[in-house]
Amino acid sequence: MDLFLFAGIYKASLKDQLANFATSLGKSSGLGITPQKPPSWQDAFLQLENYLESPLLNEKKGKQVVFIDELPWLNTPRSKFLPALEHFWNSYGSRQKKLILVVCGSAASWMIQNIVLSRGGLHNRLTRQIRLLPFSLSETEEFLKKRKIKLTRFQIVELYMAFGGVPYYLKQAEPGMSVAQIIDSTCFTKNGILSYEFEKLFTSLFEESHFHTKIVELLARKTKGITRNELLNETKISSGGTASRTLNELEESGFISIG
């Protein structure tokens, strides 16, 4: 398997993103040569096509994988990244039996609207969606055991109720710490990673994140689920496209379940 790995840079300029692309392409070639920085994304994907068609790769058997991480960060204003990606896939990638294109990004709102529910050039092009949901309770127990964290099952439930099954949060647990110590150091100390996580997380994941925040804060105060109309009335969010999109994004991201 041949892999081209490329990741967007947060808040980087178009010039820097394209330079990073050229560097990544040079590393993938294994020749120690960085190609000339492309002037546009259209040219960047043409370079990628030429790389994938090179005799060195075509002599090999197996799949070719193009893995693009943090896709939303590449779609900077006036960059024309998304149209270039659409053109690359529709005119070239979709015709290559050996090629697998994997795209992902932490900005859930952008990924859902522009890739999963795309109405443009990538409409119905998605062949498989990988939803990276939090660990289940049993997976959390297994994860902690692998990290040599010795807790009783009751304590694991306590930790799970506080952190959910998010591996990054669970990694804050260190051997020898009690559940109270883990929660205190993670949530209530000045440098605890969860001290300001709520505000930062929703802002990074969603556009118009204040709607998502309102809904999650309301549901956190409830002891059981509520109807859509009750939720919209209490949050003062108008019924319509914004409400439907917000609820869909929260469900796709694993924050809520709609029954």
C-alpha positions in Angstrom: 0.0 0.0 0.0 1.2 3.5 -0.9 0.2 6.4 1.3 0.1 10.1 0.7 -0.6 11.8 4.0 -1.4 15.5 4.2 -2.8 17.6 7.0 -4.2 21.2 7.0 -2.7 23.8 9.2 -5.0 25.7 11.5 -5.5 29.4 10.4 -2.6 29.2 8.0 -2.6 31.3 4.8 -3.3 29.7 1.3 0.4 30.2 0.6 1.5 28.2 3.6 -1.1 25.5 3.0 0.2 25.0 -0.5 3.8 25.0 0.7 2.9 22.3 3.2 1.2 20.3 0.5 4.4 20.4 -1.6 6.5 19.3 1.4 4.1 16.4 2.1 4.2 15.3 -1.6 8.0 15.4 -1.5 8.1 13.2 1.6 5.7 10.7 0.1 7.9 10.3 -3.0 10.8 9.1 -0.9 13.2 10.8 -3.2 14.2 13.6 -0.8 13.1 16.2 -3.3 10.4 18.7 -2.6 8.4 19.7 -5.7 7.8 23.3 -6.6 5.0 24.9 -4.5 1.9 24.9 -6.6 0.2 28.3 -7.3 -3.3 27.0 -6.6 -5.2 24.0 -5.4 -6.1 23.1 -8.9 -2.3 22.8 -9.7 -1.7 21.0 -6.4 -4.1 18.2 -7.2 -2.6 18.0 -10.7 0.8 17.4 -9.0 -0.9 14.7 -7.0 -2.3 13.1 -10.1 1.2 13.1 -11.7 2.6 11.5 -8.5 0.0 8.8 -8.5 0.6 8.1 -12.2 4.4 7.9 -11.8 6.0 4.7 -13.0 7.4 4.1 -9.5 3.9 3.7 -8.1 2.2 2.0 -11.0 4.7 -0.8 -10.9 3.5 -1.7 -7.4 0.5 -3.8 -6.6 -2.0 -2.9 -3.9 -4.0 0.2 -3.0 -3.0 3.8 -3.2 -4.3 5.8 -0.3 -4.6 9.6 -0.2 -5.3 10.7 3.4 -6.2 14.3 4.0 -6.5 15.3 7.6 -8.1 18.6 8.9 -9.8 19.2 5.6 -11.9 22.2 6.8 -8.7 24.1 7.6 -7.6 23.9 4.0 -10.8 25.6 2.7 -9.6 29.1 3.5 -11.5 32.1 2.1 -11.1 32.5 -1.7 -8.8 29.4 -1.8 -11.1 27.4 -4.1 -9.9 24.3 -2.3 -13.3 22.5 -2.3 -14.0 22.9 -6.0 -10.4 21.7 -6.7 -11.0 18.6 -4.6 -14.3 18.0 -6.3 -12.7 18.2 -9.7 -9.8 16.0 -8.7 -12.2 13.2 -7.5 -14.7 13.5 -10.3 -12.3 13.8 -13.2 -9.6 11.4 -11.9 -9.9 9.8 -8.5 -13.3 8.1 -9.0 -11.9 6.3 -12.1 -9.0 4.8 -10.3 -9.7 1.3 -9.0 -6.6 1.2 -6.8 -7.2 4.7 -5.2 -8.8 5.3 -1.8 -9.4 8.9 -0.7 -9.8 9.4 3.0 -10.8 12.8 4.4 -11.4 13.8 7.9 -11.6 17.0 10.1 -12.3 18.1 13.6 -14.7 20.8 12.5 -17.8 18.6 12.5 -20.2 21.2 11.2 -18.1 21.8 8.1 -17.5 18.1 7.4 -21.2 17.3 7.7 -22.5 20.1 5.5 -19.7 20.0 2.8 -18.9 16.3 2.7 -21.5 14.0 4.3 -24.5 16.1 3.1 -22.8 17.7 0.1 -25.1 19.2 -2.5 -22.2 20.1 -4.8 -19.6 18.2 -6.7 -19.2 15.6 -3.9 -22.9 14.8 -3.7 -23.4 11.0 -3.2 -19.6 10.4 -3.6 -19.1 9.2 -0.1 -18.7 5.5 0.0 -18.2 4.9 3.7 -18.4 7.1 6.8 -16.3 6.3 9.9 -17.9 7.7 13.1 -15.3 7.8 15.9 -17.6 7.7 18.9 -16.5 7.6 22.5 -15.6 4.3 24.2 -18.4 2.2 25.7 -18.2 1.5 29.4 -16.5 -1.9 28.8 -14.0 -0.3 26.4 -13.2 2.3 29.0 -12.5 -0.4 31.5 -10.2 -2.2 29.0 -8.5 1.1 28.1 -7.7 1.9 31.8 -6.4 -1.6 32.4 -4.0 -1.2 29.5 -2.7 2.0 31.1 -2.2 0.2 34.4 -4.9 2.3 36.1 -6.3 0.1 38.9 -9.8 1.1 39.8 -12.8 -0.9 41.0 -15.8 -1.2 38.6 -17.8 1.3 40.7 -14.9 3.8 40.4 -14.7 3.2 36.6 -18.4 4.0 36.4 -17.8 7.2 38.4 -15.0 8.2 36.0 -17.1 7.3 33.0 -20.0 9.5 34.2 -17.6 12.4 34.5 -15.5 12.0 31.3 -17.7 9.8 29.1 -15.6 7.5 27.0 -13.3 10.1 25.4 -9.8 8.6 25.3 -8.0 12.0 25.5 -9.8 12.8 28.8 -9.3 9.3 30.2 -5.6 9.5 29.5 -5.4 12.2 32.2 -5.7 9.3 34.8 -2.4 8.3 36.2 -1.6 5.1 38.2 -2.1 5.6 41.9 -4.6 8.4 41.6 -8.1 8.1 43.0 -11.2 9.1 40.9 -11.6 12.3 43.0 -8.0 13.2 42.3 -8.3 12.5 38.6 -11.5 14.6 38.3 -10.0 17.4 40.4 -6.8 17.7 38.5 -8.5 17.6 35.1 -11.5 19.8 35.7 -10.8 22.1 38.6 -7.2 23.0 38.6 -6.0 26.1 36.7 -4.2 24.1 34.1 -6.7 21.2 33.9 -7.5 20.3 30.3 -11.3 20.5 31.0 -11.2 23.8 32.8 -12.2 25.7 29.6 -12.9 22.7 27.3 -16.6 23.2 26.9 -16.4 26.6 25.3 -13.3 25.8 23.1 -14.8 22.4 22.0 -18.1 23.7 20.6 -16.4 26.7 19.0 -14.0 24.5 17.1 -16.5 21.9 16.1 -19.5 23.9 15.0 -20.4 27.1 13.1 -22.9 29.1 15.0 -22.0 27.1 18.1 -24.1 29.1 20.4 -27.2 27.1 19.2 -25.4 23.8 20.0 -24.4 25.1 23.4 -27.9 26.2 24.3 -29.3 22.7 23.4 -26.6 20.7 25.3 -26.9 23.0 28.4 -30.7 22.5 28.4 -30.5 18.8 28.1 -27.9 18.6 30.9 -30.5 20.1 33.2 -33.0 17.4 32.4 -33.4 14.0 34.0 -34.9 12.5 30.8 -35.3 13.3 27.2 -37.7 16.0 25.8 -39.5 16.5 22.6 -38.3 18.7 19.8 -41.0 21.3 20.4 -40.2 21.5 24.1 -36.5 21.9 23.3 -37.1 24.7 20.8 -39.5 26.5 23.1 -37.1 26.5 26.0 -34.0 27.4 24.0 -35.9 30.1 22.0 -34.5 28.6 18.8 -36.8 29.0 15.8 -38.1 25.8 14.2 -36.7 25.4 10.7 -33.4 24.8 8.9 -31.1 26.1 11.6 -32.8 23.9 14.3 -32.7 20.8 12.1 -29.1 21.3 11.1 -28.0 22.0 14.7 -29.7 18.8 16.0 -28.4 16.7 13.1 -24.8 18.0 13.8 -25.1 17.2 17.5 -26.4 13.7 16.8 -23.7 13.0 14.1 -21.1 14.1 16.6 -22.4 11.8 19.4 -23.6 14.5 21.8 -27.3 13.6 21.6 -29.5 10.8 20.5 -32.7 11.5 18.6 -35.4 8.8 18.9 
